[in-house]
Amino acid sequence: MADIARLTQMIEPEAQALGFALVRVKMYGGVSDPTLQVMAERPDTRQLTIDDCAALSRGISDRLDEAEAAGKDPIDGAYRLEVSSPGIDRPLTRVQDYDDWKGHDARLHLARPIDGRKQLTGILLGLDAGRVVIDVKKFQTMTVDFADIADAKLLMTDKLIAATQPLSAEGADKVIEVEG
């Protein structure tokens, strides 16, 4: 399909040039509906506006078009490009996310079971010596290596909603599609 590490190397400079931090680059949808998902945020607000998404989408599209014209297309065949803010119930993809969002509820899916558990749901307590600490509900506090986390995200709670008030809802009902 697509080399995510290579795509990330192509996309990250575009995000940084606009003052954004890259949160995630992911392909999903399989063969029938391949979609390149790019999530980014402004480091100061942890959000993106619609205009931010459009600017980043144009930059990424230009970079991918240049690669295709040079015969170095990183994605085989047609695909859809989706650029967005990580949203309220955001994925936790970087080590610092676990410190940044400590005190909030999260769900961690582990690459392999630890203490017989493959999923941990509870309150993030941050990092301890670079390892993720989570108070697992109805169990105990657990410490997990970042490398052992396959997927993680924040869970929607009133506390999280209060902590992530939108900058503006203007344009939130618009859909911008860019041919890829």
C-alpha positions as CSV (number, residue, x, y, z in Angstrom):
1,M,0.0,0.0,0.0
2,A,1.9,3.1,1.2
3,D,5.0,3.6,3.2
4,I,3.8,5.7,6.2
5,A,7.3,6.6,7.3
6,R,8.1,8.0,3.9
7,L,4.8,9.9,3.7
8,T,5.5,11.3,7.2
9,Q,8.9,12.5,6.0
10,M,7.2,14.3,3.1
11,I,4.3,15.7,5.0
12,E,6.0,16.9,8.3
13,P,8.0,19.7,6.6
14,E,4.7,21.1,5.1
15,A,3.1,21.0,8.5
16,Q,6.0,22.7,10.2
17,A,6.3,25.4,7.6
18,L,2.8,26.4,8.5
19,G,3.6,26.3,12.2
20,F,1.7,23.0,12.9
21,A,2.7,19.9,14.7
22,L,2.0,16.7,13.0
23,V,-0.1,14.4,15.1
24,R,-0.7,11.4,12.8
25,V,-0.3,10.1,9.3
26,K,-2.3,7.0,8.5
27,M,-3.8,5.1,5.6
28,Y,-7.2,3.5,6.0
29,G,-10.1,2.3,3.9
30,G,-8.2,-0.6,2.2
31,V,-8.2,-1.2,-1.5
32,S,-11.8,-0.1,-2.2
33,D,-11.6,3.4,-0.6
34,P,-8.0,4.3,0.3
35,T,-7.7,7.4,2.4
36,L,-4.6,9.2,3.5
37,Q,-5.5,10.7,6.9
38,V,-3.3,13.6,8.2
39,M,-3.9,15.1,11.6
40,A,-2.1,18.2,12.8
41,E,-2.5,20.9,15.4
42,R,-1.3,24.3,16.3
43,P,1.0,23.7,19.3
44,D,-0.4,26.7,21.2
45,T,-4.1,25.8,20.8
46,R,-4.0,22.0,20.0
47,Q,-6.5,22.7,17.3
48,L,-6.7,23.7,13.6
49,T,-9.2,26.0,11.9
50,I,-10.9,25.1,8.6
51,D,-8.5,27.5,6.8
52,D,-5.5,25.8,8.5
53,C,-6.7,22.4,7.2
54,A,-7.2,23.8,3.7
55,A,-3.7,25.4,3.6
56,L,-2.1,22.1,4.9
57,S,-4.1,20.1,2.4
58,R,-2.9,22.2,-0.5
59,G,0.7,22.0,0.6
60,I,0.5,18.2,1.0
61,S,-1.2,17.8,-2.4
62,D,1.5,19.9,-4.1
63,R,4.3,17.8,-2.5
64,L,2.6,14.5,-3.4
65,D,1.9,15.7,-7.0
66,E,5.6,16.6,-7.3
67,A,6.6,13.2,-6.2
68,E,4.2,11.6,-8.7
69,A,5.6,13.7,-11.5
70,A,9.1,12.6,-10.6
71,G,8.0,9.0,-10.8
72,K,8.3,8.6,-7.0
73,D,4.6,8.4,-6.0
74,P,4.5,7.2,-2.4
75,I,0.9,5.9,-2.8
76,D,-0.1,3.3,-5.5
77,G,-3.3,4.3,-7.3
78,A,-6.0,6.8,-6.5
79,Y,-6.7,7.8,-2.9
80,R,-8.5,10.5,-0.9
81,L,-6.6,13.0,1.2
82,E,-8.2,13.9,4.6
83,V,-6.6,16.7,6.6
84,S,-8.0,17.5,10.0
85,S,-7.5,18.5,13.6
86,P,-7.2,15.5,15.9
87,G,-10.5,16.4,17.5
88,I,-11.6,16.3,21.1
89,D,-11.3,12.5,21.6
90,R,-8.0,12.7,19.9
91,P,-5.6,9.8,19.3
92,L,-2.5,9.7,21.5
93,T,0.3,9.1,19.1
94,R,3.4,10.8,20.6
95,V,5.0,10.2,24.0
96,Q,4.4,13.8,25.1
97,D,0.6,13.3,24.5
98,Y,0.5,11.2,27.7
99,D,1.9,14.0,29.8
100,D,0.0,16.7,28.0
101,W,-3.4,15.0,28.6
102,K,-2.8,13.6,32.1
103,G,-5.9,13.7,34.3
104,H,-8.1,12.7,31.4
105,D,-9.7,9.4,30.6
106,A,-8.1,7.3,27.9
107,R,-8.3,3.9,26.3
108,L,-5.0,2.1,25.4
109,H,-4.9,-0.9,23.1
110,L,-1.7,-2.9,23.7
111,A,0.4,-4.7,21.2
112,R,0.6,-7.7,23.5
113,P,-1.2,-8.5,26.8
114,I,0.2,-7.2,30.0
115,D,-1.1,-8.8,33.2
116,G,-3.7,-10.6,31.1
117,R,-5.0,-7.3,29.7
118,K,-4.8,-6.1,26.1
119,Q,-6.9,-3.0,26.7
120,L,-6.5,-0.4,29.5
121,T,-9.1,2.2,30.2
122,G,-8.6,4.7,32.9
123,I,-7.2,8.1,33.9
124,L,-3.8,9.1,32.4
125,L,-1.3,9.9,35.2
126,G,1.4,11.1,32.7
127,L,4.9,9.7,32.3
128,D,7.4,8.1,34.6
129,A,10.9,7.7,33.2
130,G,9.4,7.8,29.7
131,R,6.8,5.1,30.4
132,V,3.0,5.8,30.3
133,V,1.2,5.6,33.6
134,I,-2.5,5.0,33.7
135,D,-4.9,4.4,36.6
136,V,-6.9,1.5,35.2
137,K,-10.5,1.7,36.4
138,K,-11.6,-1.1,38.8
139,F,-8.0,-2.5,38.7
140,Q,-4.8,-0.7,39.6
141,T,-2.3,1.8,38.4
142,M,-0.2,0.4,35.5
143,T,3.0,1.5,33.8
144,V,3.4,0.6,30.2
145,D,6.2,1.2,27.7
146,F,5.2,3.5,24.9
147,A,6.4,0.9,22.4
148,D,3.8,-1.6,23.8
149,I,0.9,0.7,22.9
150,A,-0.7,-0.2,19.5
151,D,-3.3,2.5,19.6
152,A,-4.7,5.0,22.1
153,K,-7.2,7.8,22.3
154,L,-8.8,10.1,24.8
155,L,-12.3,9.3,25.8
156,M,-15.1,11.9,25.6
157,T,-15.9,13.3,29.1
158,D,-17.3,16.6,30.4
159,K,-13.9,17.4,31.7
160,L,-12.3,16.9,28.3
161,I,-14.9,18.9,26.6
162,A,-14.3,21.8,29.0
163,A,-10.6,21.6,28.4
164,T,-10.9,21.7,24.6
165,Q,-13.3,24.6,23.9
166,P,-13.3,25.3,20.2
167,L,-11.5,28.5,19.0
168,S,-14.5,29.1,16.6
169,A,-17.3,27.0,15.1
170,E,-17.3,29.1,12.0
171,G,-17.0,26.9,8.9
172,A,-17.4,23.6,10.9
173,D,-20.3,22.6,8.6
174,K,-18.2,22.9,5.4
175,V,-16.6,19.9,3.7
176,I,-13.6,20.6,1.5
177,E,-12.6,17.9,-0.9
178,V,-9.3,17.9,-2.8
179,E,-8.7,15.4,-5.6
180,G,-5.5,13.4,-4.9
